[in-house]
Amino acid sequence: MRIDKNSHRKQQDLTGRGKRFAVAVSGFNAALTESLLKHCLKTLAVHDVPPAKVDVVRVPGAFELPW
């Protein structure tokens, strides 16, 4: 673990290697949610998570996300 002196937060070297992830994406406000998805997948890739280990689930609106 190292300390980032600029943000005064502890940071760990994170890896998603060997793990699976699910991302739920709302169809409501698609311009925003598609951008969030794109950057989420990009961040997972940076942390060694291949696309095959990420399930993207799309729902019609925000109301369905908790279910």
NUNUTOR-738449 format. One record per atom (N, C-alpha, C, O): residue number from 1; residue in one letter; atom name; x, y, z. Coordinates in Angstrom, 2 decimals. Atoms other than C-alpha are relative to their C-alpha. Layout:
<sites>
(site NUM 'a' 'CA' (X Y Z)),
...
</sites>
This chain:
<sites>
(site 1 'm' 'N' (0.85 -1.17 0.00)),
(site 1 'm' 'CA' (0.00 0.00 0.00)),
(site 1 'm' 'C' (0.89 1.23 0.00)),
(site 1 'm' 'O' (1.93 1.26 0.67)),
(site 2 'r' 'N' (-0.78 -1.25 0.02)),
(site 2 'r' 'CA' (1.27 3.49 -0.77)),
(site 2 'r' 'C' (-0.93 1.18 0.26)),
(site 2 'r' 'O' (-2.14 1.08 0.07)),
(site 3 'i' 'N' (0.80 -1.19 -0.28)),
(site 3 'i' 'CA' (0.10 6.95 0.20)),
(site 3 'i' 'C' (0.24 1.01 -1.11)),
(site 3 'i' 'O' (1.39 1.35 -1.42)),
(site 4 'd' 'N' (-0.06 -1.03 1.02)),
(site 4 'd' 'CA' (-0.67 9.47 -2.52)),
(site 4 'd' 'C' (0.06 1.35 0.72)),
(site 4 'd' 'O' (-0.92 1.77 1.32)),
(site 5 'k' 'N' (-0.19 -1.25 -0.74)),
(site 5 'k' 'CA' (0.71 12.72 -1.12)),
(site 5 'k' 'C' (-0.87 1.14 -0.52)),
(site 5 'k' 'O' (-1.13 2.10 0.20)),
(site 6 'n' 'N' (0.84 -1.05 0.57)),
(site 6 'n' 'CA' (-1.44 14.81 -3.45)),
(site 6 'n' 'C' (-1.43 -0.05 0.53)),
(site 6 'n' 'O' (-2.05 0.99 0.76)),
(site 7 's' 'N' (1.39 0.11 -0.42)),
(site 7 's' 'CA' (-4.79 13.45 -2.31)),
(site 7 's' 'C' (-0.13 -0.44 1.46)),
(site 7 's' 'O' (-1.23 -0.44 2.01)),
(site 8 'h' 'N' (-0.02 0.44 -1.40)),
(site 8 'h' 'CA' (-3.80 12.21 1.16)),
(site 8 'h' 'C' (-0.89 -1.22 0.21)),
(site 8 'h' 'O' (-1.44 -1.41 1.30)),
(site 9 'r' 'N' (0.78 1.23 -0.10)),
(site 9 'r' 'CA' (-5.59 8.95 0.46)),
(site 9 'r' 'C' (0.94 -1.18 -0.15)),
(site 9 'r' 'O' (1.97 -1.09 -0.83)),
(site 10 'k' 'N' (-0.75 1.24 0.19)),
(site 10 'k' 'CA' (-4.26 5.44 0.75)),
(site 10 'k' 'C' (-0.48 -0.64 -1.29)),
(site 10 'k' 'O' (-1.68 -0.71 -1.56)),
(site 11 'q' 'N' (0.35 0.67 1.24)),
(site 11 'q' 'CA' (-4.15 3.66 -2.57)),
(site 11 'q' 'C' (0.65 -1.37 -0.02)),
(site 11 'q' 'O' (1.77 -1.55 0.46)),
(site 12 'q' 'N' (-0.53 1.34 0.14)),
(site 12 'q' 'CA' (-3.67 -0.02 -3.28)),
(site 12 'q' 'C' (0.15 -0.30 -1.47)),
(site 12 'q' 'O' (-0.56 0.25 -2.32)),
(site 13 'd' 'N' (-0.10 0.51 1.37)),
(site 13 'd' 'CA' (-2.50 -1.71 -6.42)),
(site 13 'd' 'C' (-1.15 -0.97 -0.17)),
(site 13 'd' 'O' (-1.16 -2.04 0.43)),
(site 14 'l' 'N' (1.21 0.81 0.18)),
(site 14 'l' 'CA' (-5.82 -3.13 -7.59)),
(site 14 'l' 'C' (0.09 -0.84 -1.26)),
(site 14 'l' 'O' (0.58 -0.38 -2.29)),
(site 15 't' 'N' (0.08 0.85 1.17)),
(site 15 't' 'CA' (-6.27 -6.04 -9.93)),
(site 15 't' 'C' (-1.32 -0.78 0.05)),
(site 15 't' 'O' (-1.77 -1.20 1.11)),
(site 16 'g' 'N' (1.22 0.77 0.09)),
(site 16 'g' 'CA' (-9.39 -7.77 -11.14)),
(site 16 'g' 'C' (0.26 -1.37 -0.59)),
(site 16 'g' 'O' (-0.67 -2.10 -0.93)),
(site 17 'r' 'N' (-0.39 1.28 0.59)),
(site 17 'r' 'CA' (-7.47 -10.75 -12.45)),
(site 17 'r' 'C' (-0.68 -1.15 0.73)),
(site 17 'r' 'O' (-0.61 -1.24 1.96)),
(site 18 'g' 'N' (0.63 1.17 -0.58)),
(site 18 'g' 'CA' (-9.42 -13.97 -11.90)),
(site 18 'g' 'C' (-1.39 0.24 0.57)),
(site 18 'g' 'O' (-1.98 -0.67 1.16)),
(site 19 'k' 'N' (1.33 -0.32 -0.53)),
(site 19 'k' 'CA' (-12.65 -12.22 -10.96)),
(site 19 'k' 'C' (-0.98 0.25 -1.15)),
(site 19 'k' 'O' (-0.58 0.48 -2.29)),
(site 20 'r' 'N' (1.05 -0.33 0.95)),
(site 20 'r' 'CA' (-15.97 -11.70 -12.75)),
(site 20 'r' 'C' (-0.75 1.21 0.51)),
(site 20 'r' 'O' (-0.83 1.43 1.72)),
(site 21 'f' 'N' (0.73 -1.21 -0.37)),
(site 21 'f' 'CA' (-18.00 -8.49 -12.79)),
(site 21 'f' 'C' (-1.30 0.07 -0.78)),
(site 21 'f' 'O' (-1.40 -0.44 -1.89)),
(site 22 'a' 'N' (1.26 -0.30 0.67)),
(site 22 'a' 'CA' (-21.55 -7.47 -13.64)),
(site 22 'a' 'C' (-0.23 1.50 0.10)),
(site 22 'a' 'O' (-0.01 2.11 1.15)),
(site 23 'v' 'N' (0.28 -1.44 0.04)),
(site 23 'v' 'CA' (-22.49 -3.94 -14.68)),
(site 23 'v' 'C' (-1.44 0.15 -0.47)),
(site 23 'v' 'O' (-1.81 -0.34 -1.54)),
(site 24 'a' 'N' (1.39 -0.27 0.37)),
(site 24 'a' 'CA' (-26.14 -2.83 -14.73)),
(site 24 'a' 'C' (-0.08 1.40 -0.59)),
(site 24 'a' 'O' (0.43 2.36 -0.01)),
(site 25 'v' 'N' (0.08 -1.27 0.72)),
(site 25 'v' 'CA' (-26.95 -0.06 -17.20)),
(site 25 'v' 'C' (-1.46 0.32 -0.29)),
(site 25 'v' 'O' (-2.19 -0.49 -0.86)),
(site 26 's' 'N' (1.36 -0.46 0.25)),
(site 26 's' 'CA' (-30.18 1.90 -17.34)),
(site 26 's' 'C' (-0.13 0.57 -1.40)),
(site 26 's' 'O' (0.78 1.23 -1.90)),
(site 27 'g' 'N' (0.28 -0.59 1.31)),
(site 27 'g' 'CA' (-31.73 2.79 -20.68)),
(site 27 'g' 'C' (-0.45 1.45 0.12)),
(site 27 'g' 'O' (-0.41 2.21 -0.85)),
(site 28 'f' 'N' (0.40 -1.38 -0.25)),
(site 28 'f' 'CA' (-33.01 6.01 -19.11)),
(site 28 'f' 'C' (1.23 0.89 -0.05)),
(site 28 'f' 'O' (2.25 0.56 0.55)),
(site 29 'n' 'N' (-1.12 -0.94 0.16)),
(site 29 'n' 'CA' (-30.75 8.94 -20.03)),
(site 29 'n' 'C' (1.20 -0.71 -0.62)),
(site 29 'n' 'O' (2.31 -0.65 -0.09)),
(site 30 'a' 'N' (-1.01 0.84 0.65)),
(site 30 'a' 'CA' (-28.77 6.73 -22.43)),
(site 30 'a' 'C' (1.29 0.74 -0.33)),
(site 30 'a' 'O' (2.37 0.15 -0.29)),
(site 31 'a' 'N' (-1.23 -0.74 0.31)),
(site 31 'a' 'CA' (-26.34 9.49 -23.40)),
(site 31 'a' 'C' (0.96 -0.03 1.19)),
(site 31 'a' 'O' (2.17 -0.16 1.01)),
(site 32 'l' 'N' (-0.83 0.03 -1.20)),
(site 32 'l' 'CA' (-25.08 9.56 -19.83)),
(site 32 'l' 'C' (0.42 -1.42 0.36)),
(site 32 'l' 'O' (1.59 -1.67 0.63)),
(site 33 't' 'N' (-0.30 1.34 -0.47)),
(site 33 't' 'CA' (-25.32 5.87 -18.98)),
(site 33 't' 'C' (0.95 -0.75 -0.95)),
(site 33 't' 'O' (1.75 -1.56 -0.50)),
(site 34 'e' 'N' (-0.92 0.64 0.94)),
(site 34 'e' 'CA' (-23.54 4.74 -22.17)),
(site 34 'e' 'C' (1.43 0.51 0.21)),
(site 34 'e' 'O' (2.39 -0.26 0.09)),
(site 35 's' 'N' (-1.33 -0.55 -0.30)),
(site 35 's' 'CA' (-20.65 7.07 -21.36)),
(site 35 's' 'C' (0.55 -0.61 1.29)),
(site 35 's' 'O' (1.73 -0.95 1.36)),
(site 36 'l' 'N' (-0.44 0.63 -1.26)),
(site 36 'l' 'CA' (-20.52 5.70 -17.80)),
(site 36 'l' 'C' (0.44 -1.45 -0.25)),
(site 36 'l' 'O' (1.45 -1.89 0.30)),
(site 37 'l' 'N' (-0.35 1.38 0.33)),
(site 37 'l' 'CA' (-20.49 2.14 -19.19)),
(site 37 'l' 'C' (1.35 -0.06 -0.70)),
(site 37 'l' 'O' (2.21 -0.87 -0.35)),
(site 38 'k' 'N' (-1.25 -0.02 0.76)),
(site 38 'k' 'CA' (-17.71 2.95 -21.63)),
(site 38 'k' 'C' (1.21 0.19 0.93)),
(site 38 'k' 'O' (2.21 -0.51 0.82)),
(site 39 'h' 'N' (-1.12 -0.28 -0.90)),
(site 39 'h' 'CA' (-15.50 4.37 -18.89)),
(site 39 'h' 'C' (0.15 -1.09 1.08)),
(site 39 'h' 'O' (1.26 -1.34 1.54)),
(site 40 'c' 'N' (-0.06 1.11 -0.94)),
(site 40 'c' 'CA' (-16.38 1.55 -16.48)),
(site 40 'c' 'C' (0.78 -1.17 -0.62)),
(site 40 'c' 'O' (1.67 -1.73 0.01)),
(site 41 'l' 'N' (-0.69 1.09 0.69)),
(site 41 'l' 'CA' (-15.26 -1.06 -19.02)),
(site 41 'l' 'C' (1.47 0.32 -0.23)),
(site 41 'l' 'O' (2.33 -0.56 -0.13)),
(site 42 'k' 'N' (-1.38 -0.43 0.20)),
(site 42 'k' 'CA' (-12.13 0.95 -19.76)),
(site 42 'k' 'C' (0.80 -0.14 1.30)),
(site 42 'k' 'O' (1.94 -0.60 1.29)),
(site 43 't' 'N' (-0.67 0.09 -1.30)),
(site 43 't' 'CA' (-11.26 1.11 -16.05)),
(site 43 't' 'C' (0.22 -1.47 0.39)),
(site 43 't' 'O' (1.28 -1.82 0.91)),
(site 44 'l' 'N' (-0.18 1.42 -0.28)),
(site 44 'l' 'CA' (-11.85 -2.62 -15.62)),
(site 44 'l' 'C' (1.14 -0.59 -0.83)),
(site 44 'l' 'O' (1.92 -1.39 -0.32)),
(site 45 'a' 'N' (-1.08 0.49 0.87)),
(site 45 'a' 'CA' (-9.54 -3.31 -18.58)),
(site 45 'a' 'C' (1.37 0.43 0.53)),
(site 45 'a' 'O' (2.32 -0.34 0.48)),
(site 46 'v' 'N' (-1.26 -0.49 -0.57)),
(site 46 'v' 'CA' (-6.81 -1.16 -16.98)),
(site 46 'v' 'C' (0.42 -0.88 1.18)),
(site 46 'v' 'O' (1.61 -1.05 1.45)),
(site 47 'h' 'N' (-0.28 0.83 -1.18)),
(site 47 'h' 'CA' (-7.09 -3.42 -13.92)),
(site 47 'h' 'C' (-0.05 -1.49 -0.33)),
(site 47 'h' 'O' (-0.40 -2.32 0.51)),
(site 48 'd' 'N' (-0.19 1.39 0.46)),
(site 48 'd' 'CA' (-6.59 -6.62 -15.95)),
(site 48 'd' 'C' (-1.27 -0.84 -0.01)),
(site 48 'd' 'O' (-1.21 -2.05 0.23)),
(site 49 'v' 'N' (1.25 0.75 0.12)),
(site 49 'v' 'CA' (-10.25 -7.60 -16.37)),
(site 49 'v' 'C' (-0.33 -0.08 -1.49)),
(site 49 'v' 'O' (-0.64 0.94 -2.11)),
(site 50 'p' 'N' (0.33 0.13 1.42)),
(site 50 'p' 'CA' (-10.86 -9.01 -19.87)),
(site 50 'p' 'C' (-1.51 0.16 -0.23)),
(site 50 'p' 'O' (-2.30 -0.14 0.66)),
(site 51 'p' 'N' (1.42 -0.19 0.31)),
(site 51 'p' 'CA' (-14.19 -8.20 -21.58)),
(site 51 'p' 'C' (-0.84 -1.26 0.22)),
(site 51 'p' 'O' (-2.02 -1.16 0.58)),
(site 52 'a' 'N' (0.75 1.25 -0.18)),
(site 52 'a' 'CA' (-15.21 -11.87 -21.38)),
(site 52 'a' 'C' (-0.39 -0.24 1.46)),
(site 52 'a' 'O' (-1.26 -1.06 1.73)),
(site 53 'k' 'N' (0.29 0.16 -1.43)),
(site 53 'k' 'CA' (-15.27 -11.58 -17.57)),
(site 53 'k' 'C' (-0.96 1.07 0.52)),
(site 53 'k' 'O' (-1.17 1.19 1.72)),
(site 54 'v' 'N' (0.92 -1.07 -0.39)),
(site 54 'v' 'CA' (-17.74 -8.65 -17.58)),
(site 54 'v' 'C' (-1.36 -0.26 -0.66)),
(site 54 'v' 'O' (-1.47 -0.31 -1.88)),
(site 55 'd' 'N' (1.38 0.12 0.50)),
(site 55 'd' 'CA' (-21.50 -9.18 -17.92)),
(site 55 'd' 'C' (-0.67 1.36 0.10)),
(site 55 'd' 'O' (-0.71 1.96 1.18)),
(site 56 'v' 'N' (0.72 -1.27 0.02)),
(site 56 'v' 'CA' (-23.41 -6.07 -18.95)),
(site 56 'v' 'C' (-1.49 -0.32 -0.09)),
(site 56 'v' 'O' (-1.94 -0.98 -1.02)),
(site 57 'v' 'N' (1.44 0.23 -0.06)),
(site 57 'v' 'CA' (-27.09 -6.13 -18.00)),
(site 57 'v' 'C' (-0.70 1.34 -0.22)),
(site 57 'v' 'O' (-0.43 2.31 0.49)),
(site 58 'r' 'N' (0.72 -1.25 0.30)),
(site 58 'r' 'CA' (-29.38 -3.49 -19.50)),
(site 58 'r' 'C' (-1.44 -0.10 0.48)),
(site 58 'r' 'O' (-2.11 -1.11 0.30)),
(site 59 'v' 'N' (1.38 -0.09 -0.48)),
(site 59 'v' 'CA' (-32.65 -2.43 -17.92)),
(site 59 'v' 'C' (-0.63 1.25 -0.60)),
(site 59 'v' 'O' (0.08 2.18 -0.96)),
(site 60 'p' 'N' (0.65 -1.13 0.66)),
(site 60 'p' 'CA' (-35.27 -0.03 -19.30)),
(site 60 'p' 'C' (0.13 1.34 0.71)),
(site 60 'p' 'O' (0.27 2.37 0.06)),
(site 61 'g' 'N' (-0.07 -1.27 -0.73)),
(site 61 'g' 'CA' (-35.10 2.57 -16.54)),
(site 61 'g' 'C' (0.73 -0.15 1.31)),
(site 61 'g' 'O' (1.16 -1.24 1.67)),
(site 62 'a' 'N' (-0.71 0.02 -1.28)),
(site 62 'a' 'CA' (-33.53 3.50 -13.23)),
(site 62 'a' 'C' (-0.76 -0.76 1.06)),
(site 62 'a' 'O' (-0.15 -1.33 1.96)),
(site 63 'f' 'N' (0.84 0.67 -1.00)),
(site 63 'f' 'CA' (-36.45 2.04 -11.26)),
(site 63 'f' 'C' (0.34 -1.50 0.09)),
(site 63 'f' 'O' (0.28 -2.08 1.17)),
(site 64 'e' 'N' (-0.26 1.44 0.02)),
(site 64 'e' 'CA' (-35.49 -1.51 -12.32)),
(site 64 'e' 'C' (1.37 -0.39 0.54)),
(site 64 'e' 'O' (1.60 -1.57 0.81)),
(site 65 'l' 'N' (-1.36 0.32 -0.45)),
(site 65 'l' 'CA' (-31.87 -1.29 -11.15)),
(site 65 'l' 'C' (0.05 -0.75 1.33)),
(site 65 'l' 'O' (0.79 -1.73 1.42)),
(site 66 'p' 'N' (-0.08 0.75 -1.26)),
(site 66 'p' 'CA' (-32.47 -2.39 -7.54)),
(site 66 'p' 'C' (-0.55 -1.41 -0.08)),
(site 66 'p' 'O' (-0.22 -2.24 0.77)),
(site 67 'w' 'N' (0.65 1.30 0.08)),
(site 67 'w' 'CA' (-34.50 -5.40 -8.67)),
(site 67 'w' 'C' (0.86 -0.92 -0.77)),
(site 67 'w' 'O' (0.51 -2.08 -0.97)),
</sites>
